Amino acid sequence: MTDNIININKKEYKVDNFTSKQKYIVAQIRDLEQKVATVKFQADQHEVAKQQFVNMLIESVEKPNGKDN
């Protein structure tokens, strides 16, 4: 979707020609697309952080004598 033209089922529509309700729905879709992208971005960050903690645990368990740094 671009700002003024969207594609629905391989057909282009000008948002400027939409009713108020249709424009509202487009705005909702755009907002949700951004929120989904943000959540995916944050999920990637959380996954990397979790993996680092797993690696830290593995390293501390496998360290000789179980000594901490």
ABEGO torsion letter per residue (X at the ends): XBAABBBBGGBBBBAAABBAAAAAAAAAAAAAAAAAAAAAAAAAAAAAAAAAAAAAAAAAAABBGGBBX
